[in-house]
Amino acid sequence: MILYNTPLIMVLVFLVLTLVLGLYVSTLYVRKKENKFIQYALGNKQFHTNTLVVTVLATAFGGGVMMRGIPNVYNIGTHYIISLFAWSISFGLISLLGLRMGPFMTHLSVAETIGSVYGKYPRTITALLGICWSIGIVSIQINVMSSTIVMCIDSIDPRIVTVPATLILIAYAILGGVRAITITDILQFATFTIIIPLLIKFLFVKTDKSFLGVILFLRKKEDFQFSNMIQFDKKFLKIILNSLGAFLFLNPSVVHRIYMSSSPIQVHKVFKRVTLFSVIIWGCIISVGLLVFVGNPMLPVTEIWSYILIDMPAVYKGFVVISLLGMTMSTADSCLHTAAIMVSHDMVETIRWLKAAPYIHQLRLAKLTVLVVGLLAMILTLCCPDLFELSKFVFGYLTSVFTVTVTSPFILAVFGFRSSARTALIGMATGILVGLVWETWVEPEIGINNRVISIMANGLAMIAAHYLLPQPPGKGWIGVGQQYKRMKQLIRIFKKHKKSIDLE
């Protein structure tokens, strides 16, 4: 039976190719004897800009993006489309912050940056929240793998593919570190970018309409009229405010790519390109949802993926599975790596705060963390097999807590705010408290989530605590550093040089 199962054969070939590539990079890693922890965590910090762009996109766009995004586009319409494009603004925000990241470019994680400014207790809190978030994201990716296999290859037990795929990404994340993850991200993201246009073409043919016919059909539907996208009403305001909370989220795995960059200018260039390409990717995903709606506007949300796959040739189904597997694996391996750094670097250093000698088993602990976090994520998936419930817990709760707690201290630190651990802890506690009160009594009434107001409360509480309470000497706002001035000057020279070339 398996010999004649084309999608399964295609998936197995893809997994074998991923394993071979990951192990090959791992052997190079060992052969060069670059087994120091810094090399494992950051590589050589000499990645090409385009390589970093691909790995950021592969990390940010997990398998759940398509699994949840397409049904939501179908069901909600233009207001959800606005929120998707607004999500790309978060990359633009990181691009701007990148120019000021000079003092922190030697760090390994967002937790270390927080700790360098506010002390070990805020660093510990940030690391713990980042670890919990990473476990939740990996569990979502494992769940997506299983759900995809059930939909596309329903004649086999999904564990036949899900378990090996999870073990494969754990294996190369353990052995090869961030370089193996980066190289496999390129392969996995390439499969998505090649296959998504094929899916769009298939669904377009399935509508049995011309391009103009598709547009005219959507114009007749109120939920997909472009006028709704700019109609300022209460519903539109809710979408905007909720989207603001989304793009203020600093994904720990994505932020880790800042520290992999060679300079603040490279960070700026990488995330400018990521912002553009993320808009294109969202456009492709939105196109799939719109074409499904045009093909059958009366589908229940739970039947959308069944409609997509029902008449699809076996080879196309194999491509869809490979695409989703690539998206899930590229996100999961980055989260595993981020959690490993936060355990072996941030947690260990806060425990050994006053010890000058390096921890000799740091690399071994990082590799063990990858294994443990992967297994914990698999257990969480078994305990909560419902993808939408799991996503609601991770994106609705864990992401909110991390965003509310970490965003304000990080942004203030990048912009030159220096204060004590007490100040940061007061801000974090205020943000969480305001978020709980808002979620309990305000959000049910107005439908706006707590992220924006809680982030603002966190930042304002930090600034108030800093000026109302006594602080150690040397704290406060620092001026714009010479490095940042040099970065701005180099950017102006680069733009001027580029303009002169265009004129020639």
C-alpha positions in Angstrom: 0.0 0.0 0.0 2.8 2.4 0.9 4.7 1.7 -2.3 1.8 3.1 -4.3 1.1 6.1 -2.0 2.6 8.9 -4.0 2.2 11.7 -1.3 3.8 9.5 1.3 6.7 8.7 -0.9 7.2 12.4 -1.7 7.1 13.3 2.0 9.6 10.6 2.9 12.0 11.8 0.2 11.7 15.3 1.6 12.4 14.2 5.1 15.4 12.1 4.0 16.8 15.1 2.1 16.3 17.3 5.1 18.1 14.8 7.4 21.0 14.4 5.0 21.4 18.1 4.6 21.2 18.7 8.3 23.7 15.9 9.1 26.1 17.1 6.4 26.2 20.6 7.9 26.6 19.0 11.3 29.6 16.9 10.2 31.3 20.1 8.8 30.6 21.7 12.2 32.4 18.9 14.0 35.2 18.5 11.4 36.2 22.1 11.9 36.1 21.6 15.6 34.0 24.7 16.1 32.2 23.2 19.0 32.2 26.2 21.2 28.9 27.4 22.6 29.1 30.8 20.8 29.6 29.1 17.5 26.7 26.7 18.3 24.4 29.6 19.2 25.3 32.2 16.5 27.4 30.5 13.9 30.2 32.8 12.7 28.0 36.0 12.5 29.0 36.2 8.8 25.8 35.0 7.2 24.8 36.6 3.9 22.0 39.1 4.1 19.8 37.0 1.8 20.4 33.9 3.9 19.3 35.8 7.0 16.2 37.1 5.2 15.2 33.5 4.3 15.7 32.1 7.8 13.7 35.0 9.3 10.8 34.3 7.0 11.0 30.6 7.5 11.0 31.1 11.2 8.1 33.6 11.3 5.8 31.7 9.0 4.9 28.4 10.6 2.6 25.7 9.4 -0.2 27.1 11.5 -0.2 30.3 9.4 -1.8 28.5 6.4 -3.9 26.1 8.5 -5.5 29.0 10.4 -5.0 31.8 8.0 -6.9 30.5 5.0 -10.1 29.6 6.9 -10.0 33.0 8.6 -9.7 34.8 5.3 -12.6 32.8 4.0 -14.8 33.4 7.1 -13.9 37.0 8.1 -13.0 38.8 5.0 -11.3 42.2 4.5 -11.0 43.0 8.2 -8.9 39.9 8.8 -6.8 40.7 5.7 -6.0 44.1 7.3 -4.7 42.4 10.4 -2.5 40.0 8.4 -0.8 42.9 6.5 -0.5 44.8 9.8 1.5 41.9 11.2 4.2 42.6 8.7 4.7 46.0 10.4 6.4 44.2 13.3 9.4 43.4 10.9 9.5 47.1 10.0 9.7 47.9 13.7 12.6 45.5 14.2 14.3 47.1 11.2 14.2 50.5 12.9 15.3 49.1 16.2 18.1 47.3 14.5 20.0 50.6 13.9 20.2 51.1 17.6 21.2 47.6 18.5 25.0 48.3 18.4 25.6 48.0 22.2 23.8 44.6 22.2 25.1 42.9 19.1 27.4 40.6 21.2 24.4 39.2 23.1 22.8 35.8 22.4 19.1 36.4 23.2 16.5 39.0 24.1 16.8 37.8 27.7 20.5 38.7 27.8 19.7 42.2 26.4 17.1 42.7 29.1 19.5 41.4 31.8 22.4 43.7 30.7 20.2 46.7 31.3 17.9 45.7 34.2 19.7 42.9 36.0 19.3 39.2 36.6 15.7 38.9 37.8 14.1 40.6 34.7 16.5 38.4 32.6 15.3 35.2 34.4 11.6 36.2 33.9 12.2 36.9 30.2 14.0 33.6 29.7 11.3 31.5 31.5 8.6 33.1 29.4 10.6 32.6 26.3 11.1 28.9 27.1 7.4 28.4 27.8 6.5 30.2 24.6 8.9 28.1 22.5 7.5 24.8 23.9 4.0 26.0 22.9 5.1 27.0 19.4 6.9 23.7 18.8 3.8 21.8 20.0 1.6 23.7 17.5 4.0 22.8 14.7 3.9 19.1 15.6 0.1 19.3 15.7 0.0 20.9 12.3 2.2 18.1 10.9 -0.2 15.5 12.2 -3.3 17.4 11.0 -1.8 17.9 7.5 -1.0 14.2 7.2 -4.5 13.2 8.2 -6.0 15.5 5.6 -3.7 14.6 2.7 -2.6 11.0 3.4 -5.6 9.6 5.3 -4.8 6.0 4.6 -1.9 5.9 7.2 -1.3 6.6 10.8 -0.1 10.3 11.1 2.5 9.2 13.6 4.4 7.4 10.8 5.4 10.9 9.5 5.0 13.2 12.5 7.3 11.4 14.9 10.2 10.9 12.4 9.8 14.5 11.2 10.1 15.8 14.8 13.0 13.5 15.6 14.8 14.7 12.4 14.5 18.4 13.3 15.6 17.6 16.9 18.6 15.7 15.5 20.1 18.4 13.3 19.3 21.1 15.8 21.3 19.2 18.4 24.2 18.3 16.2 24.7 21.3 14.0 23.4 24.3 15.9 22.2 27.4 14.2 24.1 26.8 11.0 22.4 23.5 10.4 19.1 25.2 11.2 19.8 28.0 8.8 20.7 25.8 5.9 17.7 23.5 6.4 15.5 26.6 6.7 16.6 27.5 3.1 15.5 24.1 1.8 12.2 24.2 3.7 11.3 27.7 2.8 12.2 27.0 -0.9 9.6 24.2 -0.9 7.0 26.6 0.3 7.7 29.4 -2.2 7.7 26.9 -5.1 4.6 25.0 -4.1 2.3 27.9 -3.0 1.9 29.2 -6.6 1.0 25.7 -7.7 -1.7 25.6 -5.1 -3.0 29.1 -6.2 -3.0 27.9 -9.8 -4.9 24.7 -9.0 -7.6 26.6 -7.0 -7.9 29.3 -9.7 -8.6 26.6 -12.3 -11.1 25.0 -9.9 -13.2 28.1 -9.7 -13.9 27.8 -13.5 -13.8 31.6 -13.7 -11.5 34.2 -15.4 -9.4 36.6 -13.4 -11.9 39.3 -14.0 -14.8 37.0 -13.1 -13.1 36.3 -9.7 -12.8 40.0 -9.0 -16.4 40.8 -10.0 -17.6 37.9 -7.8 -15.8 39.2 -4.8 -17.0 42.8 -5.4 -20.6 41.6 -4.9 -19.8 40.2 -1.5 -20.0 42.7 1.4 -17.2 41.0 3.5 -14.8 41.3 0.6 -15.5 44.8 -0.8 -12.4 47.0 -0.7 -14.5 49.9 0.7 -14.8 47.9 3.9 -11.0 48.0 4.3 -11.0 51.7 4.8 -14.5 52.2 6.3 -13.8 53.8 9.7 -16.3 52.3 12.1 -16.2 50.4 15.5 -15.3 47.1 13.9 -12.5 48.6 11.9 -11.2 50.4 15.0 -11.1 47.0 16.9 -9.2 45.4 14.1 -6.6 48.2 14.1 -6.1 48.2 17.9 -5.9 44.4 18.0 -3.4 44.5 15.1 -1.2 47.0 17.0 -0.9 44.5 19.7 0.1 41.8 17.2 2.9 43.8 15.5 4.4 44.8 18.9 5.1 41.2 19.6 8.9 40.5 19.6 9.2 36.9 18.5 12.2 35.6 20.5 13.3 33.3 17.6 13.1 36.1 15.1 14.9 38.6 17.4 17.7 36.0 17.7 18.4 36.7 14.0 19.5 40.2 15.1 22.3 38.7 17.1 23.3 36.4 14.2 23.8 39.5 12.1 27.3 41.1 11.7 26.2 44.7 12.3 23.2 47.0 13.0 23.2 48.0 9.3 22.8 44.3 8.3 19.9 44.0 10.7 18.3 47.0 9.2 18.7 45.7 5.6 17.5 42.2 6.6 14.3 43.2 8.2 13.5 45.8 5.5 13.5 43.0 3.0 11.6 40.7 5.3 8.9 43.3 5.6 8.5 43.4 1.8 8.6 39.6 1.3 6.2 39.0 4.2 3.6 41.2 2.5 4.0 39.1 -0.7 3.7 35.8 1.3 0.5 37.1 3.0 -0.8 38.1 -0.4 -0.3 34.5 -1.6 -2.1 33.0 1.5 -4.9 35.5 1.2 -5.3 34.6 -2.5 -5.8 30.9 -1.5 -8.5 31.9 0.9 -10.2 34.2 -1.7 -10.1 31.5 -4.4 -11.7 29.0 -2.0 -14.5 31.4 -1.3 -15.1 32.1 -5.0 -15.1 28.3 -5.6 -17.7 27.6 -2.9 -18.9 30.5 -0.7 -21.2 28.3 1.4 -18.6 26.0 3.0 -18.4 25.6 6.8 -15.1 26.6 8.2 -14.2 23.0 9.1 -14.7 21.9 5.5 -12.4 24.4 3.8 -9.3 22.2 3.7 -11.4 19.2 2.6 -12.6 21.3 -0.3 -9.1 22.3 -1.2 -7.8 18.7 -1.3 -10.9 16.7 -2.5 -10.2 16.9 -6.2 -6.4 17.4 -5.9 -4.1 15.0 -7.8 -1.9 12.8 -5.6 1.2 14.7 -6.6 -0.3 18.0 -5.7 -1.3 16.6 -2.3 2.3 15.5 -1.8 3.4 19.0 -2.6 1.0 20.5 -0.1 2.2 18.2 2.7 5.8 18.9 1.9 5.1 22.7 1.9 3.4 22.5 5.3 6.0 20.2 6.7 8.7 22.6 5.6 7.0 25.6 7.2 6.4 23.7 10.5 9.9 22.2 10.7 11.6 25.6 10.0 9.7 27.3 12.8 10.0 24.4 15.2 13.8 24.0 14.9 14.3 27.8 15.5 12.2 27.7 18.6 14.1 24.7 19.9 17.3 26.5 19.4 16.0 29.7 21.1 14.9 27.7 24.1 18.2 25.9 24.3 20.1 29.3 24.5 17.8 30.7 27.1 18.3 27.6 29.3 22.0 27.0 28.9 23.0 30.7 28.7 20.5 32.9 30.4 19.2 30.6 33.1 22.7 29.3 33.9 24.3 32.8 34.0 21.6 34.1 36.4 22.2 31.1 38.7 26.0 31.6 38.5 25.7 35.4 38.7 28.9 36.1 40.6 31.1 33.3 39.2 33.6 34.4 36.6 34.6 31.0 35.3 32.6 29.9 32.3 30.3 26.9 32.6 32.2 24.1 30.9 29.1 22.0 30.1 27.2 24.8 28.5 27.2 23.3 25.0 26.1 19.9 26.3 23.3 21.5 28.3 22.1 23.3 25.2 21.9 20.1 23.2 20.1 18.3 26.1 17.6 21.2 26.2 16.8 20.8 22.5 15.9 17.1 23.2 13.9 17.8 26.4 11.9 20.8 24.8 11.1 18.7 21.7 9.8 15.8 23.9 7.8 18.2 26.1 6.2 19.7 23.0 5.2 16.3 21.8 3.6 15.5 25.2 1.7 18.8 25.1 0.4 18.0 21.6 -0.8 14.6 22.9 -2.5 16.3 25.8 -4.2 19.0 23.6 -4.7 17.5 20.1 -7.2 20.2 19.1 -5.1 22.6 16.9 -7.4 25.6 17.4 -7.6 25.2 21.2 -3.8 24.8 21.4 -3.3 27.9 19.2 -5.7 29.8 21.3 -3.7 29.0 24.4 -0.3 29.7 22.9 -1.1 32.8 20.8 -3.9 34.1 23.1 -2.2 33.5 26.5 1.6 32.7 26.3 2.2 35.3 23.5 0.2 38.0 25.3 2.1 37.4 28.6 5.5 37.5 26.8 4.5 40.6 24.8 3.1 42.5 27.8 6.1 41.6 30.0 9.1 42.0 27.6 8.2 44.6 24.8 8.4 47.8 26.8 11.6 47.0 28.7 13.3 45.9 25.5 12.2 48.9 23.4 13.1 51.3 26.2 16.5 49.7 26.6 17.2 49.9 22.8 16.3 53.6 22.9 18.7 54.3 25.7 16.8 53.9 28.9 18.9 52.5 31.8 17.3 51.7 35.1 17.3 49.2 38.0 15.9 45.7 38.3 13.2 47.1 40.7 12.0 49.5 37.9 11.7 46.7 35.4 9.9 44.4 37.8 7.4 47.2 38.7 6.7 47.7 35.0 6.3 44.0 34.3 4.0 43.5 37.3 1.9 46.6 36.3 1.6 45.3 32.7 0.4 41.9 33.8 -2.0 43.3 36.4 -3.5 45.8 33.9 -3.8 43.0 31.3 -5.7 40.7 33.7 -8.1 43.5 34.7 -8.7 44.5 31.1 -9.2 40.9 30.0 -11.7 40.2 32.8 -13.8 43.3 32.7 -13.1 45.5 29.7 -12.4 43.2 26.8 -15.8 41.3 27.0 -17.6 44.7 26.7 -15.6 46.3 23.8 -13.9 43.4 22.1 -10.4 44.9 22.1 -7.6 42.8 23.5 -5.3 43.9 26.3 -1.9 44.0 24.6 -1.6 47.6 23.6 -2.9 49.1 26.8 -0.8 46.6 28.9 2.4 47.4 27.0 1.7 51.1 27.5 1.0 50.5 31.2 4.3 48.6 31.5 6.3 51.4 29.9 4.7 54.2 31.8 5.0 52.4 35.1 8.7 51.9 34.4 9.3 55.5 33.7 7.3 56.6 36.7 9.1 54.2 39.0 12.4 55.4 37.7 11.8 59.1 38.5 9.8 58.6 41.7 12.1 56.1 43.4 15.8 56.4 44.2 18.0 54.9 41.6 21.7 53.8 41.5 24.1 56.3 40.0 24.6 56.3 36.3 20.9 55.4 35.5 18.6 57.3 33.2 18.4 58.1 29.5 21.7 58.0 27.7 22.5 60.1 24.6 22.7 58.7 21.1 25.9 56.8 20.9 28.7 57.4 18.5 28.1 54.0 16.9 24.4 54.9 16.1 25.6 58.2 14.6 28.1 56.3 12.4 25.3 53.9 11.3 23.1 56.8 10.3 26.0 58.5 8.4 26.8 55.2 6.6 23.1 54.8 5.6 23.1 58.3 4.2 26.3 57.7 2.2 24.9 54.4 0.9 21.6 56.0 -0.3 23.5 58.9 -1.9 25.8 56.4 -3.7 22.9 54.3 -4.8 21.1 57.4 -6.2 24.1 58.4 -8.2 24.3 55.0 -9.7 20.7 55.1 -10.7 21.2 58.5 -12.3 24.1 57.2 -14.4 
